[in-house]
Amino acid sequence: SRYGKVIIIVGKNMSKKYDVEPEDRAAVIQEYLEKSETIKNARVEVVSGLVWRFAKREGASLLFRGIRTWTKDGTNEILLNILNTVGPVLLGPLVRPISTVFIEGVPAFNDISSTKVRKVCSNNELLVELVPPEVKGSIMDLYGKKTN
C-alpha cells in the first residue's frame, strides 16, 4: 500500500452534545473497513484534543482532511490547518508541523450530511444512495432512533 498505516480520526469535542456519539460513528467506520476489505492498513480512533498532537504521538508524516467543497468547508478547514501548522510552535512541544492534504468530495455527494441521513432514517426511507451497503443497517440503527 502507498501508506504504511492509515488512522481515520473521528473528532470528539468534549463540550459538544452529539446526536450520535463519536464512538458510535467510529464503530460504523470500522465495520465498513472490515466488511469492505478494501483498506487493510487502516484503523479508526476517536480523538479529543488537538489532532496534531495525536498525529505526532502516532508518528504521522501527513494529515488528510476530507471536505465537501471549499465553499462549504473552506473557512473552517483553513482555520484548523493554521492551528495544525502553528500549534506545535506556539503550544509545544516544539516540533515540525505535519503537512495537510485536502481531499475534496465527489460533487454528487456534497449534499449528504448527518442531518439528511437522520431525516431519511427517521422516515424509514431507503439509504441506498446515501451510505455504503455494508453499513446501512448499523446507520439505520444509530440514526433511525434519532428524530431531531
Legacy VTK file of the C-alpha trace (Angstrom):
# vtk DataFile Version 3.0
C-alpha trace
ASCII
DATASET POLYDATA
POINTS 148 float
0.000 0.000 0.000
1.043 3.595 -0.510
0.995 4.391 3.225
2.262 2.119 5.991
-0.711 2.783 8.192
-3.798 4.940 7.977
-5.589 6.237 11.053
-9.087 7.544 10.472
-9.863 10.107 13.134
-13.316 10.870 14.424
-13.050 14.090 16.389
-14.692 14.493 19.765
-15.352 17.912 21.222
-15.948 17.367 24.929
-18.172 20.456 25.153
-20.448 19.399 22.281
-23.603 17.285 22.551
-23.884 14.727 19.751
-26.983 13.034 18.352
-24.763 10.059 17.536
-21.686 9.745 19.714
-18.250 9.817 18.056
-17.535 6.316 19.384
-20.627 5.010 17.596
-19.638 6.753 14.355
-16.140 5.322 14.692
-17.600 1.829 15.148
-19.569 2.181 11.896
-16.435 3.269 10.029
-14.510 0.327 11.489
-17.337 -2.005 10.480
-17.163 -0.651 6.942
-13.403 -1.215 6.808
-13.802 -4.805 7.974
-16.691 -5.657 5.651
-15.479 -3.878 2.530
-11.973 -5.353 2.740
-10.656 -2.526 0.563
-8.310 -0.946 3.087
-6.222 -3.374 5.108
-3.861 -0.937 6.820
-6.411 1.373 8.481
-7.876 1.721 11.921
-10.301 4.188 13.471
-9.627 6.312 16.546
-11.788 8.782 18.448
-9.655 11.798 19.319
-10.442 14.649 21.652
-7.986 17.476 21.812
-5.559 18.680 19.207
-5.276 16.404 16.186
-1.659 17.370 15.512
-0.635 16.172 18.987
-2.292 12.806 18.389
-0.705 12.628 14.926
2.755 13.348 16.356
2.340 10.627 19.026
1.403 8.176 16.262
4.396 9.172 14.117
2.241 10.544 11.297
4.006 12.202 8.393
0.901 13.544 6.653
-2.653 14.563 7.509
-5.522 14.113 5.065
-8.723 16.074 5.550
-11.889 15.324 3.660
-14.020 18.297 2.721
-17.253 18.614 0.785
-16.199 21.744 -1.123
-14.029 24.741 -0.408
-17.152 26.880 -0.485
-18.912 24.803 2.190
-15.973 23.821 4.395
-13.057 26.009 3.344
-13.095 28.681 6.043
-13.218 26.206 8.922
-10.650 23.942 7.298
-8.214 26.793 6.744
-8.521 27.773 10.414
-7.906 24.171 11.502
-4.931 23.956 9.156
-3.466 27.108 10.701
-3.892 25.573 14.152
-2.240 22.339 12.988
0.621 24.350 11.473
1.340 26.889 14.219
0.135 24.771 17.136
3.384 22.836 17.505
5.330 26.108 17.513
3.083 28.056 19.896
1.658 25.325 22.136
4.523 22.874 22.136
6.206 20.624 22.295
8.177 22.422 19.616
8.103 20.023 16.691
7.916 20.354 12.949
4.307 20.749 11.747
2.703 17.916 9.782
1.581 18.835 6.276
-2.114 18.587 5.432
-3.570 17.381 2.146
-7.200 18.283 1.484
-9.377 15.829 -0.412
-12.462 17.359 -1.940
-15.514 15.114 -2.063
-17.257 13.881 -5.179
-19.712 16.639 -6.192
-22.615 14.180 -6.417
-22.274 13.529 -2.662
-21.849 17.136 -1.480
-25.386 17.421 -0.157
-25.142 14.314 2.033
-24.947 15.203 5.711
-25.752 13.564 9.023
-28.911 15.693 9.119
-30.051 14.273 5.781
-29.220 10.692 6.815
-31.061 11.182 10.106
-34.134 12.505 8.261
-34.144 9.591 5.812
-33.748 7.073 8.653
-36.479 8.627 10.790
-38.888 8.430 7.843
-37.874 4.804 7.163
-36.773 5.777 3.660
-34.091 3.948 1.713
-30.462 4.728 2.477
-29.170 3.074 -0.685
-27.931 6.263 -2.343
-26.607 7.836 0.854
-24.417 5.244 2.569
-22.376 2.162 1.665
-24.473 -1.034 1.690
-22.003 -2.681 4.093
-23.123 -0.390 6.945
-26.646 0.707 6.086
-28.140 -1.471 8.851
-25.860 -0.012 11.502
-26.502 3.501 10.300
-30.246 2.912 10.340
-29.946 1.609 13.916
-27.968 4.673 15.051
-29.655 7.437 13.109
-33.136 5.943 12.841
-33.723 6.306 16.554
-32.735 9.982 16.386
-35.658 12.123 15.342
-34.215 15.594 15.935
LINES 1 149
148 0 1 2 3 4 5 6 7 8 9 10 11 12 13 14 15 16 17 18 19 20 21 22 23 24 25 26 27 28 29 30 31 32 33 34 35 36 37 38 39 40 41 42 43 44 45 46 47 48 49 50 51 52 53 54 55 56 57 58 59 60 61 62 63 64 65 66 67 68 69 70 71 72 73 74 75 76 77 78 79 80 81 82 83 84 85 86 87 88 89 90 91 92 93 94 95 96 97 98 99 100 101 102 103 104 105 106 107 108 109 110 111 112 113 114 115 116 117 118 119 120 121 122 123 124 125 126 127 128 129 130 131 132 133 134 135 136 137 138 139 140 141 142 143 144 145 146 147
